[in-house]
């Protein structure tokens, strides 16, 4: 299919931008069906704003959290098997293995040979 350049109005600023034939071909090869709604300048501004200020309800855990830091880790309450202090862990405790708070975990990990 031959693609031709399209003029599209930006959803945010209303200015027109060109959706080139090459971009359309790229979208088609990736299986993308929707045309871009924002001009490159507004897309960059939106991406930058999200990187600086997380959306409401999101906590920034950095790049080590799931999905490159975009979503917070789900934490689950658990009692430490060593000292009994309540702590939170990033997995659902099943009860068949001990769960430790961070200080007890460091003590236990340091005591066992690797």
TORDOVO-196812 format. One record per residue (C-alpha): x, y, z; residue in one letter. Coordinates in steps of 0.25 Angstrom, whole numbers, padded with zeros to 4 digits, always signed. Each point is the difference from the previous one (the first is absolute). Example, Ala and Ser with C-alpha at 12.3 -4.5 7.8 and 13.67 -1.06 7.14 Angstrom:
+0049-0018+0031a
+0006+0014-0002s
***
This chain:
+0000+0000+0000x
+0005+0014-0004x
+0000+0010+0011x
-0001+0015-0001x
+0004+0011+0010x
-0012+0004+0008x
-0003+0013+0007x
-0005-0002+0014x
-0005+0010+0011x
+0007-0002+0013x
-0009-0004+0012x
+0007+0010+0010x
+0004+0012-0008x
-0009+0000-0012x
+0012+0002-0009x
+0001-0009-0013x
+0012-0010-0001x
+0003-0009-0011x
-0002-0015+0001x
+0010-0005-0010x
-0001-0012-0009x
+0012-0006+0006x
-0006+0002+0014x
-0013-0006-0005x
+0008-0012-0006x
+0007-0002+0014x
-0013+0000+0007x
-0006-0010-0009x
+0013-0010+0001x
-0002+0001+0015x
-0015-0003+0000x
-0004+0014+0005x
-0013+0004-0004x
-0002+0014+0006x
+0006+0012-0006x
+0008+0009+0009x
-0009+0011+0007x
+0011+0009+0004x
+0011+0008-0007x
+0014-0004+0003x
+0002+0012+0009x
-0012-0003+0008x
+0003-0015+0001x
+0014+0004+0006x
-0006+0010+0009x
-0010-0010+0006x
+0011-0011+0001x
+0009+0010+0008x
-0011+0005+0009x
-0004-0015+0003x
+0015-0003+0003x
+0001+0012+0010x
-0013-0001+0007x
-0007-0013+0001x
-0015-0001-0002x
-0009+0000+0012x
+0000-0014+0007x
+0014-0003-0005x
+0012-0001+0009x
+0014+0001-0007x
+0008-0012+0004x
+0011+0002-0011x
+0004-0009-0011x
+0001-0012+0009x
-0016-0001+0002x
-0008-0008-0010x
-0002+0006-0014x
+0012+0009+0000x
-0005+0008+0013x
-0014+0004-0006x
-0008-0008+0010x
+0002-0002+0015x
+0003-0014+0005x
-0011-0007+0008x
+0004-0002+0014x
-0006-0010+0010x
+0001+0000+0015x
+0007-0011+0007x
+0006-0003+0014x
+0015-0002+0001x
+0003-0015+0003x
+0012+0005+0009x
-0005+0012+0008x
-0015+0000-0003x
+0000+0015-0005x
-0010+0003-0010x
+0006+0003-0014x
-0004+0001-0014x
+0006-0009-0011x
-0002+0000-0016x
-0006-0014+0000x
-0012-0007+0006x
+0005-0008+0012x
-0004-0014-0001x
+0003-0005+0014x
+0009-0012-0005x
+0013+0009+0001x
+0005+0010+0010x
-0002+0015-0003x
+0010+0010+0007x
+0001+0015+0002x
+0011+0007-0007x
+0010+0000+0013x
-0003-0015+0003x
+0001-0004-0015x
+0014+0007+0000x
+0004-0008+0012x
-0005-0013-0005x
+0006+0002-0014x
+0013+0004+0006x
+0001-0013+0008x
-0003-0010-0011x
+0011-0004-0010x
-0003+0003-0014x
***
